[in-house]
Amino acid sequence: MIAITAATGTTGRHVLRALSAAGHDVRALVHSGARLEEARSYGAREAVVADLTRPDELAGALEGCNALVHIGPPMHPRETTVGQNAIDAAKQAGVGHVLLMSVTQPQIEPLLNHQAKLAVERHLLASRLPFTILQPMHYMQNVDVADCVKTGVFRQPYSLDRPLSFVDLADVGEVAATVLADPARHLWATYELCGTDTLTGHGIARVLTEASGTEVRAEQIDVRDMLPQGAPDYTVDGFIRLTTHYDRYGLLGNPNVLRWLLDREPTTLAQYAHRELG
Ligand SMILES: NC(=O)c1ccc[n+]([C@@H]2O[C@H](COP(=O)([O-])OP(=O)(O)OC[C@H]3O[C@@H](n4cnc5c(N)ncnc54)[C@H](OP(=O)(O)O)[C@@H]3O)[C@@H](O)[C@H]2O)c1
């Protein structure tokens, strides 16, 4: 049985679907009872409620599992503690393999979400638990294709001229399923997962225009206009740091490792857009 945290989030549901499609038995850990049915609809064999900030709830939720996929809640003030809790609980429950979903270039120190993941990677290394770390790039799923085509606008809160790399979460899910099918082959590995596209905001709008046949233009917005209402200071600070960094440096990665793991070309943004448009 494979346990997965944050199972109904954007990353979680892609990984959960891929694990289930590959025939793995998955126990989804969800934040509240309202998410249990949703987790089962993505293919979870079992679904349990566990608040990741509560070590006691985590301990029970991991009982009987031979692997854990840990996904940290994004820009959460306690993301580091949550990751450390999950690793400690896995060790206590005798889980044999931890697949940690981290992020590309966790060493980018000014970014709070990267700092948190680096600290969790370090904790995992010190735990002596068998592990594989996946470091996904900026997700294609951050681009809401249907909405962009409907409104004719692709909005992003940093320079439209700064290039970023992307990865499709379906590819990330496929890699997670491959790793967990043969964990011994991927022991102690850290894999950067990056697709082949490197695009500016204007480039993304062009891809969406070509895929949909509808004119989509790019527009830069203020990060404060996209923050969730009542977000904690840590989260606000995290998003401001992220967009400031992207604005100046972008975020770039290399697709070789993903190509090797998939044994095919990674999904392109154009293919993702066509898939989203049905
Ligand atoms: N976006 C990107 O481009 C990108 C790229 C690389 C890595 N990442 C990383 O991927 C990770 C996942 O991001 P995501 O976009 O999938 O997140 P998401 O869609 O916001 O999902 C987060 C999940 O965590 C759950 N959660 C929050 N607090 C919890 C708690 N205390 N206990 C249990 N569950 C809790 C939420 O449940 P409820 O909704 O029910 O509260 C939700 O299901 C993040 O660490 C992010 O930094 C993101």
The ligand as an ORCA input file, in Angstrom:
! r2SCAN-3c Opt
* xyz 0 1
  N       2.827     24.965     -8.876
  C       4.007     24.612     -9.344
  O       4.381     24.988    -10.469
  C       4.887     23.709     -8.541
  C       6.069     23.219     -9.114
  C       6.880     22.370     -8.358
  C       6.507     22.017     -7.061
  N       5.343     22.516     -6.533
  C       5.000     22.114     -5.159
  O       4.014     21.092     -5.211
  C       3.400     21.009     -3.917
  C       1.908     20.810     -4.088
  O       1.343     21.928     -4.733
  P      -0.144     21.855     -5.296
  O      -0.267     22.945     -6.277
  O      -0.465     20.455     -5.669
  O      -0.986     22.241     -4.008
  P      -2.564     22.398     -3.841
  O      -3.277     22.119     -5.112
  O      -2.813     23.695     -3.164
  O      -2.897     21.220     -2.831
  C      -2.462     21.254     -1.510
  C      -3.173     20.157     -0.756
  O      -2.702     20.124      0.587
  C      -3.817     19.920      1.441
  N      -3.500     20.456      2.768
  C      -3.273     21.752      3.106
  N      -3.005     21.839      4.434
  C      -3.075     20.583      4.922
  C      -2.914     20.021      6.213
  N      -2.622     20.770      7.291
  N      -3.103     18.687      6.355
  C      -3.411     17.904      5.300
  N      -3.550     18.365      4.054
  C      -3.393     19.699      3.868
  C      -4.970     20.651      0.765
  O      -6.191     20.129      1.200
  P      -7.539     21.059      1.242
  O      -7.617     21.734     -0.097
  O      -8.617     20.078      1.478
  O      -7.301     22.039      2.358
  C      -4.676     20.313     -0.714
  O      -5.248     19.075     -1.074
  C       3.761     22.312     -3.194
  O       4.709     22.010     -2.209
  C       4.357     23.180     -4.287
  O       5.287     24.101     -3.791
  C       4.526     23.314     -7.251
*
